[in-house]
Amino acid sequence: MIHTSHTASSVPDIQPGEPIISVRDVVVGFGERTILKGLSLDVMKGEIMGFVGASGGGKSVLTRTILGLVPKRSGTVEVFGQDLDTLTYEQRRQLEQRWGVLFQQGALFSSLTVRQNIQFPMREYLDLSPALMDEITIAKVEMVGLQPDVVTKMPSELSGGMIKRVALARALALDPEILFLDEPTSGLDPIGAGEFDELIATLQQTLGLTVFMVTHDLDSLHTVCDRIAALADGQVIAVGPIDTMLASKHPWVTAYFHGKRARAAGFVEQGAR
Ligand SMILES: Nc1ncnc2c1ncn2[C@@H]1O[C@H](COP(=O)(O)OP(=O)(O)OP(=O)(O)O)[C@@H](O)[C@H]1O
């Protein structure tokens, strides 16, 4: 495995179970609209945190705020114990190498081959020989359960599930410590979604990743997430393992976790066992 020299000596070493992402009193808005209204949340090193909320409620905005892609009106975000707002350009680039992102529109670059897509972050951040990049590419492809010969294909030749896996391989290209996934199973059939969940759980265990996963998928929440945070009205209104969600009296959480969809999936009964 290739490890990049991303740890500056001043960077605190975060232990498993300690916060690797700390969001405090964050306010984000666009024009007149305030989307995140003093939101606070900790994601602990080594956990899979699922993030749920009403459509349009601000889940993607929070993800992009943590990544420093959306300006805050107030509040702080620390990742790896570092406040992104205080970093120099170089420090920021070093930090970016320590996370991988699979965005909702997990789009691959359609004019690039799978190999070129996966190598994109390597070219952006590292200075590696083509032979080494090819070697890493094959390792990542195999890691996400694809055959090596997929690297020569164009995205248009792949199924939806394969595209997600290639996008995941690209997110893993720099051996990140945190993986951000924005609705990773959307658009997949239930079997494909279940297989993708299993892959995430396996990768989390074998690589010791921390995973922050925005999802609407009740099965994902139930099967892979260590903890879940629910967003409503711009704030986190419940956070904890699935049992905490099932016991919550908040109307949105109740409607979500005990609603028709949850019952149809047999989710409430399983979760309540
Ligand atoms: N750059 C932007 N400029 C203006 N409004 C924005 C911008 N980005 C997001 N919004 C608005 O912020 C709100 C929250 O959007 P966001 O994409 O975070 O929702 P979400 O919870 O991820 O929804 P979904 O589950 O449907 O993906 C939406 O009303 C959206 O239109």
The ligand as an ORCA input file, in Angstrom:
! r2SCAN-3c Opt
* xyz 0 1
  N     -24.909     26.438     -3.748
  C     -26.175     26.577     -3.350
  N     -26.837     27.736     -3.558
  C     -28.125     27.893     -3.134
  N     -28.830     26.936     -2.506
  C     -28.225     25.758     -2.282
  C     -26.878     25.517     -2.691
  N     -26.535     24.257     -2.323
  C     -27.640     23.732     -1.722
  N     -28.637     24.634     -1.698
  C     -29.956     24.421     -1.110
  O     -29.772     23.932      0.207
  C     -30.807     23.006      0.531
  C     -30.196     21.734      1.046
  O     -29.593     21.043     -0.037
  P     -28.864     19.637      0.115
  O     -28.420     19.245     -1.243
  O     -27.842     19.695      1.193
  O     -30.048     18.698      0.601
  P     -30.004     17.151      0.956
  O     -30.442     17.028      2.373
  O     -28.677     16.585      0.604
  O     -31.148     16.619     -0.009
  P     -31.293     15.252     -0.848
  O     -31.560     14.189      0.163
  O     -32.481     15.525     -1.695
  O     -30.034     15.052     -1.620
  C     -31.647     22.817     -0.724
  O     -32.794     23.610     -0.623
  C     -30.744     23.334     -1.824
  O     -31.503     23.880     -2.874
*
